[in-house]
Amino acid sequence: MADNKPMRLWGGRFEGGPADALTRLSVSVQFDWRLAPYDLLASRAHARVLHRAGLLTQDELDRMLGALDDLDRACRTGEFRPTVADEDVHTALERGLLERLGSLGGKLRAGRSRNDQIATDLRLYLRDHVRMIVSRLVELETALISQAEENADVAAPGMTHLQHAQPVSFGHQLLAHVHAFTRDVDRLRDWDRRAAISPLGSGALAGSSLPLDPAAVAAELGFDAPAPNSMDAVADRDFAAEFLFCAALIGVHISRLGEEIVLWASQEFRWIEVDDAYSTGSSIMPQKKNPDVAELARGKSGRLIGSLMSLLTTLKGLPLTYNRDLQEDKEPVFDAVDTLLLVLPAVSGMISTMRVNKAKLEASAPDGFALATDLAELLVRRGVPFREAHEAVGHLVVWCQVNDKDLGDLTDDELAKVSPHFAVDATGASVRDVLNVRGALAARSAFGGTAPDRVRDQIANLREIVDSQAAWASES
């Protein structure tokens, strides 16, 4: 390892070195070192462009690429590490290149700046890691779909305002979370389309007078095109902010699922049991079994939302083009990536191993006069205006509460006493015919409804969507 003598990529016009306080404030290598593989990848592409421009001979290019490969290997094994004297990842890697090539290593800096380097490195890092995140989302979606398939025919209390509303298929409710996560993946794939623009070649802000080829560099690095405006290229962090928005929304969706797991696992609900492997106990209460994965996932959403707010606040008042404030773009991005890659596998494992109390769900499905809407809709089919039907059923619910009865307990005579709308019709059909959970589920068979057959249609469609997402995530 080289000595710790400071090496800076600037300083020629300065007579003295920076104050210690400035050095400590400026250093970023402790967190941007994770960009080293991407910086080296871009350096190889830049070296080839310099060669094509006649600025490196074939021998110099071969030696340069060999040294970059060796440096890459040394970084991956830990043989080469940044020192306290390195300001950032770019400084550390140039030091490593100079150690291997001497003055030839200094030729690589021609035609590029740390401004376009860091913008390129961060895009490369995020485009790579977004695919990892999508892979973890696919695992969560798959776990939810499997549970939904197992519970497509299980009736459960559907809720609004956390109050019993109408019976639903429990599988239908689980799939509602899947749809939210598929939108998250759609957003990330759409984000990738906008992030696939290469800033390399933009230099500090104005491009370069050297005969470089930004389009060739973009193609080699897997970008769709070079940036059309060099000033925007080095100043733009929309891609980072947009990623953080996507991450925050994923966090919100994970949190909502986590909240339901906490409720479902409670003694008051007892709809599910979380597997021991994804639960913890109490240090004082030996009987406790806590759904900590769900709670931690719920808590991490605040961290993801905070990262988005942090970067937006940093960006809101910056003039063109590059400003050192942009050093603050990396830590929230890295933290969001780390958080999602930590949380998603734990939530997937919790979902795939949870046990559903089907009997408890089925027994609770009609509670709270949950079939009242079915009764009102039957009256509508008989020609009663919904306004009148709604009011009649509301009066019926009050009568049941006063008389301590549920809708399913009523006789035809009791129903007719409350309203003539509830009388047996001319064909002899009783309104009590709709007061059963199975019929209520089956009746909601329109597209997107909770009927078990429609739930199975959703499952088939979602499996195709998730397979497509998995294929995209596996693309290099």
C-alpha positions as CSV (number, residue, x, y, z in Angstrom):
1,M,0.0,0.0,0.0
2,A,1.2,3.5,-0.8
3,D,2.0,6.0,2.0
4,N,-0.7,8.3,3.3
5,K,0.7,11.4,1.6
6,P,-2.3,13.4,0.4
7,M,-2.9,13.1,-3.3
8,R,-5.4,15.6,-4.8
9,L,-6.8,15.8,-8.3
10,W,-6.6,19.6,-8.1
11,G,-4.3,22.1,-6.5
12,G,-2.0,23.4,-9.2
13,R,-3.0,27.0,-8.7
14,F,-2.9,26.8,-4.9
15,E,0.3,27.8,-3.0
16,G,-0.7,25.9,0.1
17,G,-2.8,22.9,1.1
18,P,-6.3,22.9,2.5
19,A,-7.0,23.4,6.1
20,D,-7.6,20.3,8.2
21,A,-11.2,21.3,8.8
22,L,-11.8,21.6,5.0
23,T,-10.1,18.3,4.4
24,R,-12.3,16.6,6.9
25,L,-15.4,18.2,5.5
26,S,-14.5,17.4,1.9
27,V,-13.7,13.8,2.3
28,S,-16.3,11.4,0.9
29,V,-14.3,8.2,0.2
30,Q,-15.7,6.6,3.4
31,F,-19.1,6.2,1.6
32,D,-18.4,6.6,-2.1
33,W,-15.9,3.8,-2.2
34,R,-18.7,1.4,-3.1
35,L,-18.7,3.1,-6.5
36,A,-15.2,1.9,-7.3
37,P,-16.3,-1.0,-9.6
38,Y,-18.4,1.4,-11.6
39,D,-15.7,4.0,-11.8
40,L,-13.3,1.4,-13.1
41,L,-15.8,0.2,-15.6
42,A,-16.2,3.8,-16.9
43,S,-12.5,4.2,-16.9
44,R,-12.0,1.3,-19.2
45,A,-14.5,2.7,-21.6
46,H,-12.9,6.1,-21.4
47,A,-9.4,4.6,-22.1
48,R,-10.7,3.0,-25.3
49,V,-12.2,6.3,-26.4
50,L,-8.9,8.1,-25.8
51,H,-7.2,5.4,-27.9
52,R,-9.6,5.9,-30.8
53,A,-9.0,9.6,-30.5
54,G,-5.3,9.1,-31.0
55,L,-4.5,10.1,-27.5
56,L,-3.3,6.7,-26.4
57,T,-1.1,4.3,-28.4
58,Q,-2.1,0.7,-28.7
59,D,0.6,-0.2,-26.2
60,E,-0.5,2.5,-23.8
61,L,-4.1,1.3,-24.0
62,D,-3.1,-2.3,-23.4
63,R,-1.0,-1.3,-20.4
64,M,-3.8,1.0,-19.1
65,L,-6.5,-1.7,-19.4
66,G,-4.2,-4.3,-17.8
67,A,-3.5,-1.9,-14.9
68,L,-7.3,-1.1,-14.5
69,D,-8.1,-4.9,-14.5
70,D,-5.4,-5.4,-11.8
71,L,-6.7,-2.5,-9.8
72,D,-10.2,-3.9,-10.0
73,R,-9.0,-7.3,-8.8
74,A,-7.1,-5.6,-5.9
75,C,-10.2,-3.6,-4.9
76,R,-12.4,-6.7,-4.9
77,T,-10.0,-8.7,-2.8
78,G,-9.3,-5.8,-0.4
79,E,-5.6,-5.7,-1.4
80,F,-6.1,-2.1,-2.5
81,R,-8.1,0.1,-0.2
82,P,-8.6,3.9,0.1
83,T,-6.5,5.7,2.8
84,V,-7.4,8.5,5.1
85,A,-5.5,10.8,2.7
86,D,-7.8,10.0,-0.3
87,E,-10.5,12.6,-0.8
88,D,-12.9,10.4,-2.8
89,V,-13.2,7.3,-4.8
90,H,-11.7,9.0,-7.9
91,T,-8.7,10.1,-6.0
92,A,-8.1,6.7,-4.5
93,L,-8.4,4.9,-7.8
94,E,-6.1,7.4,-9.6
95,R,-3.5,6.8,-6.9
96,G,-3.8,3.1,-7.5
97,L,-3.4,3.6,-11.2
98,L,-0.4,5.8,-10.8
99,E,1.2,3.2,-8.5
100,R,0.9,0.7,-11.4
101,L,1.6,2.8,-14.4
102,G,3.6,5.9,-13.2
103,S,3.0,9.0,-15.4
104,L,1.0,7.0,-18.0
105,G,-1.8,6.7,-15.4
106,G,-2.2,10.4,-15.5
107,K,-3.3,10.3,-19.2
108,L,-6.6,8.8,-18.3
109,R,-7.8,12.0,-16.8
110,A,-7.8,13.8,-20.1
111,G,-11.3,14.8,-21.4
112,R,-13.2,14.0,-18.2
113,S,-13.9,15.5,-14.8
114,R,-15.0,14.2,-11.5
115,N,-18.2,16.0,-12.3
116,D,-19.2,13.7,-15.2
117,Q,-17.4,10.7,-13.5
118,I,-19.6,10.8,-10.4
119,A,-22.8,11.4,-12.3
120,T,-21.9,8.4,-14.5
121,D,-20.8,6.2,-11.6
122,L,-24.0,6.8,-9.6
123,R,-26.2,6.0,-12.6
124,L,-24.3,2.8,-13.2
125,Y,-24.6,1.8,-9.5
126,L,-28.3,2.5,-9.3
127,R,-29.2,0.8,-12.6
128,D,-27.4,-2.3,-11.3
129,H,-28.9,-2.2,-7.8
130,V,-32.4,-1.4,-9.0
131,R,-32.4,-4.8,-10.7
132,M,-31.4,-6.4,-7.4
133,I,-34.3,-4.6,-5.7
134,V,-36.7,-5.7,-8.4
135,S,-35.5,-9.3,-7.8
136,R,-36.4,-9.0,-4.1
137,L,-39.7,-7.5,-4.9
138,V,-40.5,-10.4,-7.2
139,E,-39.8,-12.7,-4.3
140,L,-42.3,-10.8,-2.1
141,E,-44.9,-10.8,-4.9
142,T,-44.4,-14.5,-5.4
143,A,-44.9,-15.2,-1.7
144,L,-48.1,-13.1,-1.6
145,I,-49.4,-14.8,-4.7
146,S,-48.8,-18.3,-3.3
147,Q,-50.7,-17.4,-0.1
148,A,-53.5,-15.8,-2.2
149,E,-53.8,-19.0,-4.2
150,E,-54.0,-21.0,-1.0
151,N,-56.7,-18.7,0.3
152,A,-58.7,-17.8,-2.8
153,D,-61.8,-19.5,-1.4
154,V,-61.4,-18.3,2.2
155,A,-64.0,-15.6,3.1
156,A,-62.7,-12.8,5.3
157,P,-64.0,-9.6,6.7
158,G,-63.3,-6.8,4.2
159,M,-62.8,-3.5,6.0
160,T,-63.1,0.2,5.5
161,H,-62.2,2.6,8.4
162,L,-61.0,-0.6,10.1
163,Q,-64.6,-1.6,10.5
164,H,-66.3,-4.6,9.0
165,A,-67.7,-3.6,5.6
166,Q,-68.3,-6.6,3.2
167,P,-67.0,-10.1,3.0
168,V,-64.1,-10.6,0.6
169,S,-61.9,-13.5,-0.5
170,F,-58.8,-13.4,1.7
171,G,-56.8,-14.2,-1.4
172,H,-58.3,-11.0,-3.0
173,Q,-57.0,-8.9,-0.1
174,L,-53.5,-10.4,-0.4
175,L,-53.4,-9.7,-4.1
176,A,-54.2,-6.1,-3.4
177,H,-50.7,-5.8,-2.0
178,V,-49.3,-7.6,-5.0
179,H,-50.8,-5.0,-7.3
180,A,-49.2,-2.2,-5.3
181,F,-45.8,-3.9,-5.6
182,T,-46.2,-4.5,-9.4
183,R,-46.7,-0.8,-9.8
184,D,-43.5,-0.2,-7.8
185,V,-41.7,-2.4,-10.2
186,D,-43.3,-0.7,-13.2
187,R,-42.0,2.6,-11.8
188,L,-38.5,1.3,-11.4
189,R,-38.5,0.0,-14.9
190,D,-39.8,3.3,-16.2
191,W,-37.2,5.1,-14.1
192,D,-34.5,3.0,-15.7
193,R,-35.5,4.3,-19.1
194,R,-34.8,7.9,-18.0
195,A,-31.6,6.9,-16.1
196,A,-30.1,5.2,-19.1
197,I,-28.3,8.4,-20.3
198,S,-24.6,8.7,-20.0
199,P,-23.0,11.9,-18.7
200,L,-19.5,10.8,-19.5
201,G,-17.9,13.2,-22.0
202,S,-19.6,16.2,-20.5
203,G,-16.4,17.1,-18.6
204,A,-16.8,19.7,-15.9
205,L,-19.8,21.3,-17.6
206,A,-19.0,22.2,-21.2
207,G,-17.8,19.0,-22.9
208,S,-14.3,18.6,-24.2
209,S,-12.2,20.0,-27.1
210,L,-10.6,16.6,-27.4
211,P,-12.0,14.3,-30.2
212,L,-14.0,12.0,-27.8
213,D,-17.0,9.9,-28.7
214,P,-19.7,10.1,-25.9
215,A,-22.0,7.8,-27.9
216,A,-19.4,5.0,-28.0
217,V,-18.9,5.3,-24.3
218,A,-22.6,5.3,-23.6
219,A,-23.0,2.1,-25.7
220,E,-20.2,0.3,-24.0
221,L,-21.5,1.1,-20.5
222,G,-25.0,-0.1,-21.4
223,F,-26.6,3.3,-21.7
224,D,-29.2,4.1,-24.4
225,A,-27.6,7.4,-25.4
226,P,-25.2,10.2,-24.3
227,A,-26.5,13.2,-22.5
228,P,-27.7,15.9,-25.0
229,N,-26.6,18.8,-22.8
230,S,-23.3,18.7,-20.9
231,M,-24.5,21.3,-18.3
232,D,-27.6,19.3,-17.5
233,A,-25.6,16.1,-17.5
234,V,-23.3,17.1,-14.6
235,A,-26.0,19.0,-12.6
236,D,-28.9,16.5,-13.0
237,R,-29.8,14.4,-10.0
238,D,-33.4,13.8,-11.0
239,F,-32.5,10.2,-11.5
240,A,-31.4,10.0,-7.8
241,A,-34.4,11.8,-6.5
242,E,-36.8,9.8,-8.6
243,F,-35.2,6.6,-7.4
244,L,-35.7,7.8,-3.8
245,F,-39.3,8.5,-4.5
246,C,-39.8,5.0,-5.8
247,A,-37.9,3.6,-2.8
248,A,-40.1,5.7,-0.4
249,L,-43.3,4.5,-2.0
250,I,-42.1,0.9,-1.8
251,G,-41.4,1.6,1.8
252,V,-45.0,2.9,2.2
253,H,-46.4,-0.2,0.6
254,I,-44.2,-2.5,2.8
255,S,-45.3,-0.5,5.8
256,R,-49.0,-0.9,4.9
257,L,-48.5,-4.7,4.6
258,G,-46.6,-4.7,7.8
259,E,-49.4,-2.9,9.6
260,E,-51.9,-5.5,8.4
261,I,-49.7,-8.4,9.6
262,V,-49.4,-6.8,13.0
263,L,-53.2,-6.5,13.2
264,W,-53.9,-9.9,11.8
265,A,-51.4,-11.6,14.2
266,S,-52.9,-9.8,17.3
267,Q,-55.1,-11.7,19.8
268,E,-58.0,-9.4,18.8
269,F,-57.8,-10.6,15.2
270,R,-56.0,-14.0,15.2
271,W,-56.3,-14.3,11.5
272,I,-52.7,-15.4,11.0
273,E,-49.8,-16.7,13.0
274,V,-46.3,-15.5,12.1
275,D,-43.7,-18.3,12.0
276,D,-41.3,-18.5,14.9
277,A,-38.4,-17.9,12.5
278,Y,-39.8,-14.4,11.8
279,S,-40.9,-13.5,15.4
280,T,-39.2,-12.5,18.6
281,G,-40.1,-12.8,22.3
282,S,-40.0,-10.6,25.3
283,S,-37.2,-10.3,27.9
284,I,-39.8,-10.2,30.7
285,M,-43.0,-11.8,29.4
286,P,-42.3,-15.4,28.5
287,Q,-45.6,-15.8,26.6
288,K,-45.0,-13.1,24.1
289,K,-44.6,-13.7,20.4
290,N,-44.0,-10.4,18.6
291,P,-44.2,-9.8,14.8
292,D,-41.0,-7.8,14.8
293,V,-40.3,-8.2,11.0
294,A,-43.6,-6.5,10.2
295,E,-42.9,-3.7,12.8
296,L,-39.3,-3.2,11.6
297,A,-40.5,-3.0,8.0
298,R,-43.1,-0.5,9.0
299,G,-40.5,1.6,10.8
300,K,-38.0,1.5,7.9
301,S,-40.5,3.4,5.7
302,G,-39.8,6.6,7.7
303,R,-36.1,6.2,6.9
304,L,-36.9,5.9,3.2
305,I,-39.2,8.9,3.2
306,G,-36.5,10.8,5.0
307,S,-33.9,10.0,2.4
308,L,-36.1,11.4,-0.3
309,M,-36.8,14.6,1.7
310,S,-33.1,15.0,2.4
311,L,-32.1,15.0,-1.3
312,L,-35.0,17.1,-2.5
313,T,-34.0,19.8,0.1
314,T,-30.4,19.7,-1.1
315,L,-31.4,20.1,-4.8
316,K,-34.0,22.8,-4.5
317,G,-31.8,25.9,-4.7
318,L,-28.8,24.9,-6.7
319,P,-27.7,27.0,-9.7
320,L,-26.2,25.3,-12.7
321,T,-24.0,23.4,-13.0
322,Y,-22.1,21.3,-10.5
323,N,-22.0,22.4,-6.8
324,R,-20.3,20.6,-4.0
325,D,-23.7,20.3,-2.3
326,L,-24.2,17.3,-4.6
327,Q,-21.8,15.3,-2.5
328,E,-24.9,14.8,-0.3
329,D,-26.7,12.8,-3.1
330,K,-24.9,9.5,-2.4
331,E,-25.6,8.7,1.2
332,P,-29.4,8.8,1.0
333,V,-29.3,6.8,-2.2
334,F,-26.9,4.2,-0.7
335,D,-29.0,4.0,2.5
336,A,-32.2,3.5,0.6
337,V,-30.7,0.7,-1.5
338,D,-29.3,-1.0,1.6
339,T,-32.6,-0.6,3.5
340,L,-34.7,-2.2,0.7
341,L,-32.2,-5.0,0.2
342,L,-32.3,-5.7,3.9
343,V,-36.1,-5.4,4.5
344,L,-37.5,-7.1,1.4
345,P,-36.1,-10.6,2.0
346,A,-37.3,-10.6,5.6
347,V,-40.8,-9.6,4.6
348,S,-40.9,-12.2,1.9
349,G,-39.8,-14.9,4.3
350,M,-42.5,-13.8,6.9
351,I,-45.2,-13.9,4.2
352,S,-44.2,-17.2,2.7
353,T,-44.2,-18.9,6.1
354,M,-47.2,-17.3,7.9
355,R,-50.1,-19.6,8.7
356,V,-53.7,-18.5,8.0
357,N,-56.4,-19.2,10.5
358,K,-59.1,-20.0,7.9
359,A,-61.7,-21.0,10.4
360,K,-61.4,-17.7,12.2
361,L,-61.6,-15.7,9.0
362,E,-64.7,-17.6,7.8
363,A,-66.4,-17.2,11.1
364,S,-65.7,-13.4,11.2
365,A,-66.6,-12.7,7.6
366,P,-70.4,-11.9,8.2
367,D,-69.8,-10.1,11.5
368,G,-70.9,-6.5,11.7
369,F,-73.9,-6.8,9.4
370,A,-71.4,-7.2,6.5
371,L,-74.1,-8.6,4.2
372,A,-76.2,-5.4,4.4
373,T,-75.0,-4.2,1.0
374,D,-76.0,-7.5,-0.6
375,L,-79.5,-7.0,0.8
376,A,-79.7,-3.5,-0.5
377,E,-78.5,-4.6,-4.0
378,L,-81.1,-7.3,-4.0
379,L,-83.8,-4.7,-3.5
380,V,-82.3,-2.7,-6.4
381,R,-82.6,-5.8,-8.6
382,R,-86.3,-5.8,-7.5
383,G,-86.7,-2.3,-8.8
384,V,-86.3,-0.3,-5.5
385,P,-84.3,2.9,-5.9
386,F,-81.0,2.5,-4.2
387,R,-81.7,5.5,-1.9
388,E,-84.8,3.8,-0.6
389,A,-83.0,0.4,-0.4
390,H,-80.1,1.9,1.5
391,E,-82.5,3.6,4.0
392,A,-84.6,0.4,4.5
393,V,-81.5,-1.7,5.2
394,G,-80.2,0.9,7.6
395,H,-83.4,0.7,9.6
396,L,-83.1,-3.1,9.5
397,V,-79.6,-2.9,11.0
398,V,-80.9,-0.7,13.8
399,W,-83.7,-3.1,14.5
400,C,-81.2,-6.0,14.7
401,Q,-79.0,-4.1,17.2
402,V,-82.0,-3.3,19.4
403,N,-83.2,-6.9,19.3
404,D,-79.7,-8.4,19.6
405,K,-79.9,-10.3,16.3
406,D,-77.8,-10.6,13.2
407,L,-79.2,-10.4,9.7
408,G,-78.9,-14.2,9.2
409,D,-81.0,-14.8,12.2
410,L,-84.1,-13.0,10.9
411,T,-87.3,-14.7,9.8
412,D,-89.3,-13.6,6.8
413,D,-92.0,-12.2,9.1
414,E,-89.5,-10.2,11.1
415,L,-88.0,-8.8,7.8
416,A,-91.5,-7.8,6.5
417,K,-92.3,-6.0,9.7
418,V,-89.3,-3.7,9.3
419,S,-90.1,-2.8,5.7
420,P,-92.5,-4.1,3.0
421,H,-89.5,-4.1,0.7
422,F,-88.2,-7.2,2.6
423,A,-91.4,-9.2,2.1
424,V,-91.3,-12.5,0.1
425,D,-91.9,-11.6,-3.5
426,A,-94.6,-13.0,-5.9
427,T,-92.3,-15.9,-6.9
428,G,-91.8,-16.9,-3.3
429,A,-88.2,-15.8,-3.2
430,S,-87.0,-14.5,0.2
431,V,-84.5,-11.8,0.7
432,R,-82.8,-14.1,3.1
433,D,-81.5,-16.0,0.1
434,V,-78.7,-13.4,-0.3
435,L,-77.8,-13.4,3.4
436,N,-74.9,-15.9,3.1
437,V,-71.2,-15.2,2.7
438,R,-70.5,-17.7,-0.2
439,G,-73.2,-16.1,-2.3
440,A,-71.9,-12.7,-1.5
441,L,-68.5,-13.6,-2.7
442,A,-69.7,-15.4,-5.8
443,A,-72.0,-12.5,-6.8
444,R,-69.0,-10.1,-7.1
445,S,-67.8,-11.7,-10.3
446,A,-67.2,-8.6,-12.4
447,F,-63.7,-7.9,-13.6
448,G,-61.6,-6.9,-10.5
449,G,-64.2,-8.3,-8.1
450,T,-63.6,-10.6,-5.1
451,A,-65.4,-13.7,-6.4
452,P,-63.0,-16.7,-6.1
453,D,-63.0,-17.3,-9.8
454,R,-61.9,-13.7,-10.4
455,V,-59.2,-14.1,-7.8
456,R,-57.8,-17.1,-9.7
457,D,-57.9,-15.0,-12.9
458,Q,-55.9,-12.3,-11.1
459,I,-53.4,-14.9,-9.9
460,A,-52.8,-16.2,-13.4
461,N,-52.4,-12.7,-14.8
462,L,-50.1,-11.6,-12.0
463,R,-47.9,-14.7,-12.4
464,E,-47.2,-13.6,-16.0
465,I,-46.5,-10.1,-14.9
466,V,-44.1,-11.2,-12.2
467,D,-42.3,-13.6,-14.6
468,S,-41.7,-10.6,-16.9
469,Q,-40.4,-8.6,-14.0
470,A,-38.0,-11.4,-13.0
471,A,-36.7,-11.6,-16.6
472,W,-36.1,-7.9,-16.7
473,A,-34.2,-8.0,-13.4
474,S,-31.9,-10.7,-14.6
475,E,-30.8,-8.7,-17.6
476,S,-27.2,-7.6,-17.4
